């Protein structure tokens, strides 16, 4: 239906303005959605039209979802209930805070001064700050004359008093006399458009000197007379910090009012109180959450699921993690959404395999499989956020030789005996599909490329045709991934692309790809891809074995070193960049426990003496769902022994570093507890 600019329909609020089958959007609902005063806005017709179109799309999709029975899906029901509870809780809290608003906002100057004196160290200039008198004049000649005549500040004010200005410029100069009493940063002082130039000039200017005159938008001129400057992080004088201090007092009062409202509610509702075991920020931790965590942890580690001590440890760990999580969210830490889905699926499959069936998992946890999967995904995402935040906090922690010696002296009696260990280097080559077997994949990816070139959406094609099942359901989205985490050809191409640019056809060991770059953040990219996977049943193994034998002979004949050959030819990029050296995935040590090696690798190691290179043999890469062929160099073999500094310095250093990181993290968490509200019931 058409709409007049004056919105005549407002006289009848129940009039239908849009309809999708039996669902109707009334004028009253439209007013509520957009705002009661929207008819006064010049763009009200546009706003209403956009909302109506959005409503039609939403209702159409909603009805389609109902036909699929999604309103009965346990995860959807859970999310609806959660959102409803959140909205009602927030609205109730807003009303309670509004009732206390008058007292919260009323702050007298004596309280501001007291607060400033007690916490003055936190009120500092973020950037270099300046106390200046800005001067406005009618033309450049007038500016140069004033600068030339001025001896000091008092003389400047005398000149300004006796110079003939227009009424507007005289008023501006009078206001600046008041403003000169306080420090301001460059963004508050800026006269012209070149902020960096003005900042550079002010930073290098001597006290009681002028900046160059700057032509302003209204064709008048302005310049500054520098009275005083302070470096960044200098404590603000009280007068300059006044408004910031006042805002901090109001924020503190709101926080206390929030806590008081929550506490009063909890006291009245004893049933809820019995279930709450902690509050961190705005998040409540329920007893059932800790019960479930204890049960899951006990199952994984074969512990007593009724242990009170274990329950308390789970509670303390949960409080620490939620504090870190709150900080990670505040700092906008990135996570890999596709990786989260894959990890959650693996965990759920592990539970299913251990308990026998999906129904057994549901019975064990007392929830539907959708709810369990939702819980696992949330847990995995939070773990990624927490882990990334912990790495950020401890990334600069290091230990000296003195620290390592002190650690060894204190703990040498409790350090474990080391088992048989080996140091290995590898050269790995993945077998590829022969040319004839690639034809089907080539035809498929070319057809997808043709559809893209004719205007079809990348996301739609990824969903329908990509052989990468994990990302296909997310429209090909791989999430944010760091440089170094892609396979070589894929990475080389994705970092060449501009945002929203689509690549040509790229070949990797997994198949043929078309890549779309969604966003780039430094050395991280968010990309989407469409994969046409090769037929893995037609692998050319013989040529790989021949190539490895040729490399082995070249190394043994002294034509090339093992390390250089690994860097040049190995397709296991992680070890290739270290010259083929394999490392322990947990400790990053070059020493590998013999008992942790794959059975196939153990058999090869048993046949080698130190310094010898194996013949080519098959090795499996489960994380890549692929296998390869490799040759191994046995660099070192260490017999079982008591850990000591002479033989195991790097390992002991790593133990000392981990302990130092834990201490640093513990101190950081304790400090965090003073920044984020928390309480253990």
C-alpha positions as CSV (number, residue, x, y, z in Angstrom):
1,X,0.0,0.0,0.0
2,X,1.1,3.6,-0.5
3,X,2.1,5.9,2.4
4,X,1.6,9.7,2.6
5,X,4.4,11.8,4.0
6,X,2.2,12.9,6.9
7,X,1.3,9.3,7.8
8,X,-2.5,9.7,7.8
9,X,-2.8,6.1,9.0
10,X,-1.8,7.1,12.5
11,X,-5.4,8.1,13.2
12,X,-6.3,4.5,13.0
13,X,-3.7,2.4,14.7
14,X,-5.2,-1.0,13.9
15,X,-5.1,-0.5,10.1
16,X,-3.1,-3.3,8.3
17,X,0.0,-1.9,6.5
18,X,1.5,-5.3,5.4
19,X,0.3,-8.9,5.2
20,X,1.9,-12.3,4.6
21,X,-0.9,-14.9,4.4
22,X,-2.5,-14.8,7.9
23,X,0.2,-12.6,9.5
24,X,-0.6,-8.9,9.6
25,X,1.6,-5.9,10.5
26,X,-0.6,-3.1,12.0
27,X,0.2,0.6,12.0
28,X,0.3,0.4,15.8
29,X,3.0,-2.3,15.7
30,X,4.9,-0.3,13.1
31,X,4.9,2.8,15.3
32,X,6.1,0.7,18.2
33,X,8.9,-0.9,16.1
34,X,10.2,2.4,14.6
35,X,9.5,4.8,17.5
36,X,6.4,6.9,18.4
37,X,7.9,10.1,17.1
38,X,9.0,8.8,13.7
39,X,6.3,10.7,11.8
40,X,8.2,13.9,12.7
41,X,11.3,12.7,11.0
42,X,12.1,13.7,7.3
43,X,13.1,10.1,6.5
44,X,10.1,8.4,8.2
45,X,8.7,7.0,4.9
46,X,12.1,5.4,4.1
47,X,12.4,4.0,7.6
48,X,8.9,2.5,7.5
49,X,9.3,1.1,4.0
50,X,12.6,-0.6,5.0
51,X,11.1,-2.0,8.2
52,X,8.0,-3.4,6.3
53,X,10.2,-5.1,3.7
54,X,12.3,-6.6,6.5
55,X,9.1,-7.7,8.3
56,X,7.8,-9.5,5.1
57,X,11.1,-11.4,4.6
58,X,11.3,-12.3,8.3
59,X,7.7,-13.6,8.5
60,X,8.1,-15.5,5.2
61,X,11.2,-17.3,6.6
62,X,9.5,-17.8,9.9
63,X,6.5,-19.5,8.3
64,X,8.8,-21.7,6.2
65,X,10.6,-22.7,9.5
66,X,7.3,-23.6,11.1
67,X,6.6,-25.9,8.2
68,X,9.9,-27.7,8.9
69,X,8.9,-28.0,12.6
70,X,11.8,-25.8,13.8
71,X,9.6,-24.2,16.5
72,X,9.8,-27.6,18.3
73,X,13.6,-27.9,17.9
74,X,15.1,-28.1,21.4
75,X,17.9,-25.7,20.5
76,X,15.5,-23.1,19.1
77,X,13.2,-23.4,22.1
78,X,16.3,-23.0,24.4
79,X,17.4,-19.9,22.5
80,X,13.9,-18.3,22.5
81,X,13.5,-18.8,26.2
82,X,17.0,-17.4,26.8
83,X,16.4,-14.3,24.7
84,X,12.9,-13.8,26.3
85,X,14.4,-14.1,29.8
86,X,17.3,-11.7,28.9
87,X,14.9,-9.0,27.5
88,X,12.6,-9.2,30.4
89,X,15.5,-9.1,32.9
90,X,17.1,-6.2,31.2
91,X,13.9,-4.2,31.0
92,X,13.2,-4.8,34.7
93,X,16.7,-3.8,35.6
94,X,16.4,-0.6,33.5
95,X,13.2,0.4,35.3
96,X,14.8,-0.3,38.7
97,X,17.8,1.8,37.8
98,X,15.6,4.6,36.4
99,X,13.9,4.8,39.9
100,X,17.3,5.4,41.4
101,X,18.5,7.7,38.7
102,X,18.1,11.0,40.5
103,X,20.3,10.0,43.4
104,X,22.8,8.3,41.0
105,X,23.3,11.4,38.9
106,X,23.5,13.9,41.8
107,X,27.2,14.5,42.5
108,X,28.7,17.4,44.4
109,X,32.1,18.9,43.9
110,X,33.5,17.8,47.3
111,X,32.8,14.2,46.4
112,X,34.4,14.6,43.0
113,X,37.6,16.1,44.7
114,X,37.7,13.3,47.3
115,X,37.3,10.6,44.6
116,X,40.1,12.3,42.5
117,X,42.5,12.4,45.5
118,X,41.9,8.7,46.3
119,X,42.3,7.5,42.7
120,X,44.3,10.3,40.9
121,X,46.7,7.8,39.4
122,X,44.1,6.4,37.0
123,X,43.2,9.9,35.6
124,X,46.0,10.5,33.1
125,X,46.2,12.0,29.6
126,X,46.0,9.3,27.0
127,X,48.0,11.5,24.6
128,X,50.2,14.6,24.9
129,X,48.1,17.5,26.3
130,X,48.4,21.2,25.8
131,X,47.3,24.4,27.6
132,X,46.9,27.0,24.9
133,X,45.1,30.2,24.1
134,X,43.5,29.9,20.7
135,X,43.3,33.2,18.7
136,X,40.8,33.9,15.9
137,X,41.3,36.8,13.4
138,X,39.7,38.0,10.2
139,X,42.7,37.6,7.8
140,X,46.3,36.3,7.5
141,X,47.7,39.9,7.7
142,X,46.0,40.5,11.0
143,X,47.4,37.1,12.3
144,X,51.0,37.9,11.3
145,X,50.8,41.3,12.9
146,X,49.6,40.0,16.3
147,X,52.2,37.2,16.3
148,X,54.9,39.8,15.5
149,X,53.8,42.3,18.2
150,X,53.2,39.8,21.1
151,X,55.8,39.8,23.9
152,X,54.0,37.5,26.4
153,X,50.5,36.3,27.3
154,X,49.4,39.5,29.1
155,X,50.6,41.5,26.1
156,X,48.7,39.2,23.8
157,X,45.4,39.9,25.7
158,X,46.0,43.6,25.6
159,X,46.5,43.4,21.8
160,X,43.3,41.3,21.4
161,X,41.4,43.9,23.5
162,X,42.6,46.8,21.3
163,X,42.3,45.1,17.9
164,X,39.1,45.8,15.9
165,X,37.3,42.5,15.3
166,X,33.8,41.6,14.1
167,X,31.4,40.7,16.9
168,X,31.5,37.0,16.2
169,X,35.4,36.8,16.3
170,X,35.5,38.9,19.5
171,X,33.1,36.5,21.2
172,X,35.2,33.5,20.1
173,X,38.3,35.1,21.5
174,X,36.6,35.9,24.8
175,X,35.5,32.2,25.1
176,X,39.1,31.1,24.5
177,X,40.4,33.1,27.4
178,X,38.2,30.9,29.7
179,X,39.3,27.7,27.9
180,X,43.0,28.5,28.3
181,X,42.9,27.5,31.9
182,X,42.5,23.8,31.1
183,X,44.6,21.2,29.3
184,X,43.2,19.8,26.1
185,X,44.4,17.2,23.6
186,X,44.9,17.9,19.9
187,X,41.5,16.7,18.8
188,X,39.9,19.3,21.0
189,X,42.3,22.0,19.8
190,X,42.3,21.3,16.1
191,X,41.7,24.3,13.9
192,X,42.2,23.0,10.4
193,X,41.9,19.6,8.7
194,X,45.5,18.5,9.0
195,X,45.4,17.1,12.6
196,X,48.8,15.4,12.4
197,X,50.6,18.6,11.1
198,X,49.1,20.6,14.0
199,X,50.0,18.0,16.6
200,X,53.6,17.8,15.2
201,X,53.9,21.6,15.3
202,X,52.5,21.8,18.9
203,X,54.8,19.0,20.1
204,X,57.9,20.7,18.8
205,X,56.9,24.2,19.8
206,X,58.5,26.1,22.7
207,X,56.4,27.6,25.5
208,X,55.2,31.1,24.9
209,X,55.3,30.6,21.1
210,X,52.7,30.6,18.3
211,X,51.7,28.0,15.8
212,X,51.4,29.0,12.2
213,X,48.1,30.7,11.2
214,X,45.6,28.2,9.7
215,X,42.8,29.2,7.3
216,X,39.4,28.0,8.6
217,X,36.2,26.9,6.8
218,X,34.6,30.3,7.1
219,X,37.7,32.0,5.5
220,X,38.8,33.5,8.9
221,X,42.2,32.5,10.4
222,X,43.2,30.8,13.7
223,X,46.4,30.1,15.5
224,X,47.5,29.0,19.0
225,X,49.7,30.5,21.7
226,X,51.3,27.6,23.7
227,X,51.3,28.2,27.5
228,X,52.1,24.7,28.8
229,X,52.3,21.1,27.7
230,X,52.4,17.7,29.4
231,X,53.5,14.3,28.1
232,X,51.2,11.4,27.6
233,X,50.3,9.4,30.8
234,X,50.8,12.5,33.0
235,X,48.2,12.7,35.8
236,X,45.5,15.2,34.9
237,X,45.1,18.4,37.1
238,X,41.8,18.2,39.0
239,X,40.1,20.9,36.9
240,X,40.8,19.0,33.7
241,X,39.8,15.6,35.2
242,X,36.6,16.9,36.8
243,X,34.1,15.7,34.2
244,X,35.9,12.3,33.9
245,X,35.9,11.8,37.7
246,X,32.2,12.7,37.9
247,X,31.4,10.1,35.2
248,X,33.4,7.5,37.1
249,X,31.5,8.2,40.3
250,X,28.2,7.8,38.4
251,X,29.4,4.6,36.8
252,X,30.4,3.2,40.2
253,X,27.0,4.1,41.7
254,X,25.3,2.4,38.8
255,X,27.4,-0.7,39.5
256,X,26.5,-0.7,43.2
257,X,22.9,-0.1,42.4
258,X,22.9,-3.0,40.0
259,X,24.5,-5.3,42.7
260,X,22.0,-4.0,45.3
261,X,19.0,-4.7,43.0
262,X,20.3,-8.2,42.2
263,X,21.0,-9.0,45.9
264,X,17.5,-7.8,46.9
265,X,15.9,-10.0,44.3
266,X,17.9,-13.0,45.3
267,X,17.0,-12.6,48.9
268,X,13.3,-12.5,48.0
269,X,13.5,-15.5,45.7
270,X,14.9,-18.3,47.9
271,X,14.4,-21.0,45.3
272,X,16.6,-19.2,42.8
273,X,19.2,-18.4,45.5
274,X,19.6,-22.0,46.3
275,X,20.7,-22.6,42.7
276,X,23.1,-19.7,42.3
277,X,26.7,-20.4,43.3
278,X,28.5,-17.4,41.9
279,X,28.0,-14.1,40.1
280,X,30.7,-12.8,37.6
281,X,29.9,-9.4,36.1
282,X,26.4,-9.7,34.9
283,X,26.5,-13.5,34.5
284,X,25.0,-15.8,37.1
285,X,26.6,-19.3,37.6
286,X,24.1,-22.0,38.6
287,X,24.7,-25.0,40.8
288,X,23.5,-27.2,37.9
289,X,26.3,-25.8,35.7
290,X,29.0,-26.9,38.2
291,X,27.2,-30.2,38.7
292,X,27.3,-30.9,35.0
293,X,30.9,-29.8,34.7
294,X,32.0,-32.0,37.6
295,X,30.1,-35.0,36.0
296,X,31.7,-34.4,32.6
297,X,35.2,-34.0,34.1
298,X,34.8,-37.0,36.4
299,X,33.8,-39.1,33.4
300,X,36.7,-38.0,31.3
301,X,39.3,-38.6,34.1
302,X,37.7,-41.6,35.7
303,X,37.1,-39.8,39.0
304,X,34.3,-39.8,41.7
305,X,31.5,-37.8,40.2
306,X,30.1,-37.1,43.8
307,X,33.3,-35.7,45.2
308,X,32.7,-32.4,47.1
309,X,36.3,-31.4,46.7
310,X,36.1,-31.9,43.0
311,X,32.9,-29.8,42.9
312,X,34.7,-26.9,44.7
313,X,37.6,-27.1,42.3
314,X,35.2,-26.9,39.4
315,X,33.5,-23.8,40.9
316,X,36.9,-22.0,41.4
317,X,38.0,-22.9,37.9
318,X,34.7,-21.7,36.5
319,X,35.0,-18.4,38.2
320,X,38.5,-17.9,36.9
321,X,37.5,-18.9,33.4
322,X,34.4,-16.6,33.3
323,X,36.6,-13.7,34.5
324,X,39.1,-14.4,31.7
325,X,36.2,-14.9,29.2
326,X,34.6,-11.5,30.2
327,X,38.0,-9.8,29.5
328,X,38.4,-11.7,26.2
329,X,35.0,-10.5,25.0
330,X,35.8,-6.9,26.1
331,X,39.1,-7.1,24.1
332,X,37.3,-8.6,21.0
333,X,39.4,-11.7,20.8
334,X,38.8,-13.6,17.5
335,X,37.9,-17.3,17.2
336,X,37.6,-19.8,14.3
337,X,33.9,-20.6,14.0
338,X,34.5,-23.4,11.5
339,X,37.1,-25.0,13.8
340,X,34.6,-24.7,16.7
341,X,32.0,-26.7,14.8
342,X,34.5,-29.4,13.9
343,X,35.8,-29.7,17.4
344,X,32.3,-29.8,18.9
345,X,31.3,-32.5,16.4
346,X,34.4,-34.6,17.3
347,X,33.7,-34.3,21.0
348,X,30.1,-35.3,20.6
349,X,31.2,-38.3,18.4
350,X,33.7,-39.3,21.1
351,X,30.9,-39.3,23.7
352,X,28.7,-41.4,21.4
353,X,31.4,-43.9,20.7
354,X,32.2,-44.2,24.5
355,X,28.6,-44.5,25.6
356,X,27.4,-46.6,22.7
357,X,24.7,-44.5,21.1
358,X,23.3,-41.0,20.8
359,X,20.4,-42.0,23.0
360,X,22.8,-43.2,25.7
361,X,24.5,-39.8,25.6
362,X,21.1,-38.1,26.0
363,X,20.2,-40.4,28.9
364,X,23.6,-39.8,30.6
365,X,23.3,-36.0,30.5
366,X,19.5,-35.8,30.8
367,X,19.3,-33.6,27.7
368,X,18.5,-33.8,24.0
369,X,21.4,-34.3,21.6
370,X,20.7,-30.8,20.2
371,X,21.0,-29.3,23.7
372,X,24.2,-31.3,24.4
373,X,25.7,-30.2,21.1
374,X,24.8,-26.5,21.8
375,X,26.5,-26.8,25.2
376,X,29.6,-28.4,23.7
377,X,29.9,-25.7,21.0
378,X,29.5,-23.0,23.6
379,X,32.1,-24.7,25.8
380,X,34.6,-25.0,22.8
381,X,34.1,-21.4,21.8
382,X,34.6,-20.2,25.3
383,X,37.7,-22.4,25.7
384,X,39.2,-20.9,22.5
385,X,38.5,-17.3,23.8
386,X,40.0,-18.2,27.2
387,X,43.1,-19.9,25.7
388,X,43.7,-16.9,23.3
389,X,43.4,-14.5,26.2
390,X,45.8,-16.5,28.3
391,X,48.3,-16.6,25.5
392,X,48.0,-12.9,25.1
393,X,48.6,-12.3,28.8
394,X,51.6,-14.6,29.1
395,X,53.2,-14.1,25.7
396,X,56.0,-11.8,27.0
397,X,56.8,-14.0,30.1
398,X,60.3,-15.5,29.9
399,X,62.8,-17.2,32.2
400,X,66.5,-16.5,32.7
401,X,69.3,-19.1,33.2
402,X,69.1,-18.2,36.9
403,X,65.4,-19.0,37.0
404,X,65.9,-22.4,35.4
405,X,68.7,-23.3,37.9
406,X,66.5,-22.2,40.8
407,X,63.6,-24.2,39.5
408,X,65.8,-27.3,39.1
409,X,67.2,-26.9,42.6
410,X,63.8,-26.7,44.2
411,X,62.1,-29.5,42.2
412,X,64.8,-31.9,41.1
413,X,63.7,-34.6,43.6
414,X,60.2,-34.5,42.2
415,X,61.1,-34.3,38.5
416,X,60.1,-37.4,36.6
417,X,62.4,-40.1,35.2
418,X,62.5,-39.7,31.4
419,X,61.7,-42.7,29.2
420,X,63.5,-43.7,26.0
421,X,63.4,-40.5,23.8
422,X,64.5,-39.8,20.2
423,X,65.1,-36.8,18.0
424,X,63.8,-37.2,14.5
425,X,63.7,-35.2,11.3
426,X,61.4,-36.0,8.4
427,X,60.8,-35.3,4.7
428,X,57.2,-35.8,3.8
429,X,55.5,-36.0,0.4
430,X,51.8,-36.5,-0.1
431,X,50.8,-38.7,-3.0
432,X,48.7,-36.9,-5.6
433,X,45.9,-38.0,-7.9
434,X,47.0,-38.9,-11.4
435,X,46.0,-36.5,-14.2
436,X,43.3,-38.7,-15.6
437,X,41.6,-39.0,-12.2
438,X,41.4,-35.2,-11.8
439,X,39.1,-34.7,-14.8
440,X,35.9,-35.1,-12.8
441,X,37.0,-32.5,-10.2
442,X,38.2,-30.2,-12.9
443,X,34.9,-30.3,-14.8
444,X,33.0,-29.8,-11.5
445,X,35.1,-26.7,-10.4
446,X,34.9,-25.2,-13.9
447,X,31.1,-25.5,-13.9
448,X,31.0,-23.8,-10.5
449,X,33.3,-21.0,-11.8
450,X,31.0,-20.6,-14.8
451,X,28.1,-20.1,-12.5
452,X,30.0,-17.6,-10.5
453,X,31.0,-15.6,-13.6
454,X,27.4,-15.5,-14.7
455,X,26.4,-13.8,-11.4
456,X,25.3,-16.6,-9.0
457,X,26.1,-16.0,-5.4
458,X,29.4,-17.6,-4.0
459,X,27.7,-18.5,-0.7
460,X,24.8,-20.4,-2.5
461,X,27.2,-22.4,-4.7
462,X,29.4,-23.2,-1.7
463,X,26.4,-24.5,0.2
464,X,25.2,-26.6,-2.7
465,X,28.4,-27.9,-4.3
466,X,31.5,-27.7,-2.0
467,X,33.0,-31.1,-1.0
468,X,34.2,-29.6,2.3
469,X,31.3,-30.6,4.4
470,X,32.5,-28.7,7.5
471,X,32.5,-25.3,5.8
472,X,29.8,-25.9,3.2
473,X,27.0,-25.6,5.8
474,X,28.5,-22.2,6.7
475,X,28.4,-21.0,3.0
476,X,32.1,-22.0,2.7
477,X,33.2,-19.8,5.6
478,X,36.5,-20.9,7.2
479,X,36.4,-18.2,9.9
480,X,39.5,-16.1,10.8
481,X,42.7,-18.0,10.3
482,X,46.3,-16.9,10.9
483,X,49.0,-16.9,8.2
484,X,50.8,-20.2,8.4
485,X,47.7,-22.3,9.1
486,X,46.7,-22.8,5.5
487,X,48.3,-25.2,3.1
488,X,50.9,-23.5,0.9
489,X,49.1,-22.8,-2.4
490,X,45.9,-21.8,-0.6
491,X,47.7,-19.3,1.6
492,X,49.7,-17.8,-1.2
493,X,46.5,-17.0,-3.1
494,X,44.3,-15.9,-0.2
495,X,46.8,-13.3,1.0
496,X,46.9,-11.8,-2.6
497,X,43.2,-11.1,-2.7
498,X,41.4,-7.9,-1.9
499,X,38.3,-8.0,0.4
500,X,35.3,-9.5,-1.4
501,X,37.5,-10.6,-4.4
502,X,37.1,-14.1,-5.7
503,X,40.2,-16.1,-6.9
504,X,40.6,-18.3,-9.9
505,X,40.9,-22.1,-9.6
506,X,43.6,-23.1,-7.1
507,X,45.0,-26.6,-6.7
508,X,46.2,-28.1,-3.3
509,X,46.7,-31.7,-2.1
510,X,43.0,-31.7,-1.1
511,X,41.6,-30.8,-4.5
512,X,40.6,-27.7,-6.5
513,X,39.4,-24.5,-4.7
514,X,37.8,-21.2,-5.5
515,X,38.5,-18.7,-2.7
516,X,36.7,-15.6,-1.6
517,X,38.4,-13.2,0.8
518,X,35.8,-11.7,3.2
519,X,38.0,-9.7,5.6
520,X,41.6,-9.2,6.4
521,X,43.0,-8.1,9.8
522,X,46.8,-7.9,9.6
523,X,48.1,-11.5,9.4
524,X,44.6,-13.0,9.9
525,X,42.1,-13.5,7.1
526,X,38.5,-14.6,7.0
527,X,38.0,-16.5,3.8
528,X,35.3,-18.7,2.2
529,X,36.0,-21.5,-0.3
530,X,34.4,-24.0,-2.6
531,X,36.2,-27.3,-2.9
532,X,36.1,-30.0,-5.6
533,X,37.8,-32.9,-3.9
534,X,40.0,-35.3,-5.9
535,X,39.0,-39.0,-6.1
536,X,41.3,-40.3,-3.4
537,X,40.9,-43.9,-4.7
538,X,43.3,-43.2,-7.6
539,X,46.5,-42.1,-5.9
540,X,49.9,-42.3,-7.6
541,X,52.1,-43.7,-4.8
542,X,55.0,-45.0,-6.9
543,X,56.2,-41.6,-8.1
544,X,56.3,-40.3,-4.5
545,X,58.4,-43.3,-3.4
546,X,60.8,-42.8,-6.3
547,X,61.2,-39.1,-5.5
548,X,62.0,-39.8,-1.8
549,X,64.5,-42.5,-2.8
550,X,66.2,-40.0,-5.1
551,X,66.3,-37.4,-2.3
552,X,67.7,-40.0,0.1
553,X,70.5,-40.9,-2.3
554,X,71.4,-37.2,-2.8
555,X,71.6,-36.7,1.0
556,X,73.7,-39.8,1.5
557,X,76.1,-38.7,-1.3
558,X,76.5,-35.3,0.3
559,X,74.8,-33.4,-2.6
560,X,72.4,-31.7,-0.2
561,X,71.9,-31.7,3.6
562,X,68.8,-33.3,5.1
563,X,67.7,-30.0,6.6
564,X,67.9,-28.1,3.3
565,X,66.1,-31.0,1.5
566,X,63.3,-30.8,4.1
567,X,62.9,-27.1,3.6
568,X,62.9,-27.4,-0.2
569,X,60.8,-30.6,-0.7
570,X,58.9,-31.6,2.4
571,X,55.1,-31.0,2.2
572,X,54.7,-31.2,6.0
573,X,55.0,-27.4,6.3
574,X,55.2,-27.4,10.1
575,X,58.4,-29.5,10.2
576,X,59.7,-28.3,6.9
577,X,60.3,-24.8,8.2
578,X,62.4,-26.3,11.0
579,X,64.5,-28.2,8.5
580,X,62.4,-31.4,9.0
581,X,62.7,-31.5,12.8
582,X,59.7,-33.1,14.6
583,X,58.6,-31.6,17.9
584,X,56.4,-32.8,20.8
585,X,52.9,-31.2,20.3
586,X,52.5,-30.5,24.0
587,X,56.0,-29.3,25.1
588,X,57.4,-28.2,21.7
589,X,60.6,-30.1,22.6
590,X,62.7,-31.8,20.0
591,X,62.8,-34.8,22.3
592,X,60.0,-37.2,21.4
593,X,58.9,-40.0,23.8
594,X,59.4,-43.3,22.0
595,X,56.2,-44.7,23.4
596,X,54.1,-41.8,22.0
597,X,55.2,-42.5,18.4
598,X,52.9,-44.1,15.8
599,X,53.5,-47.9,15.6
600,X,54.7,-47.5,12.0
601,X,57.3,-44.9,13.1
602,X,58.4,-47.0,16.1
603,X,59.2,-49.9,13.7
604,X,61.3,-47.6,11.5
605,X,63.2,-46.1,14.5
606,X,64.0,-49.6,15.8
607,X,65.7,-50.4,12.5
608,X,67.9,-47.3,12.5
609,X,71.2,-46.3,14.2
610,X,71.8,-42.6,15.1
611,X,72.6,-40.7,11.9
612,X,70.9,-43.2,9.6
613,X,68.1,-42.3,7.2
614,X,65.2,-44.7,6.6
615,X,63.7,-45.9,3.4
616,X,60.4,-44.3,2.3
617,X,57.4,-45.6,4.3
618,X,53.8,-44.7,4.7
619,X,52.6,-42.4,7.6
620,X,49.1,-41.2,8.5
621,X,48.0,-37.6,9.2
622,X,44.7,-38.1,10.9
623,X,44.0,-34.4,11.3
624,X,44.2,-34.1,7.5
625,X,42.3,-37.3,6.9
626,X,45.2,-38.2,4.5
627,X,48.4,-40.2,4.4
628,X,51.8,-39.5,3.0
629,X,55.2,-41.1,2.5
630,X,58.3,-40.0,4.4
631,X,61.9,-40.7,5.1
632,X,63.2,-40.3,8.7
633,X,66.6,-39.2,10.0
634,X,67.4,-40.5,13.5
635,X,69.4,-37.6,15.0
636,X,69.6,-38.7,18.6
637,X,68.5,-41.5,20.9
638,X,68.5,-40.9,24.7
639,X,68.2,-43.9,27.1
640,X,65.9,-43.7,30.1
641,X,67.4,-41.5,32.9
642,X,66.7,-39.1,35.8
643,X,66.0,-35.6,34.4
644,X,69.1,-33.3,34.8
645,X,70.3,-30.0,33.6
646,X,73.1,-31.4,31.5
647,X,70.9,-33.6,29.3
648,X,67.5,-32.0,29.6
649,X,68.1,-28.2,30.0
650,X,65.5,-27.3,27.3
651,X,62.8,-29.5,28.9
652,X,63.5,-28.1,32.4
653,X,63.5,-24.6,31.0
654,X,60.1,-25.2,29.6
655,X,58.8,-26.5,32.9
656,X,60.2,-23.4,34.6
657,X,58.6,-21.2,31.9
658,X,55.2,-22.8,32.3
659,X,55.4,-22.3,36.1
660,X,56.3,-18.7,35.6
661,X,53.4,-18.2,33.1
662,X,51.0,-19.8,35.6
663,X,52.2,-17.4,38.4
664,X,51.9,-14.4,36.1
665,X,48.4,-15.6,35.0
666,X,47.4,-16.1,38.6
667,X,48.5,-12.5,39.5
668,X,46.7,-11.2,36.4
669,X,43.5,-13.0,37.4
670,X,43.7,-11.6,41.0
671,X,44.1,-8.1,39.5
672,X,41.2,-8.8,37.2
673,X,39.0,-9.6,40.2
674,X,39.3,-6.0,41.3
675,X,38.2,-4.8,37.8
676,X,35.2,-7.1,37.2
677,X,32.5,-7.6,39.8
678,X,32.3,-11.2,41.1
679,X,31.1,-13.0,44.2
680,X,31.1,-16.6,45.3
681,X,28.0,-17.7,47.2
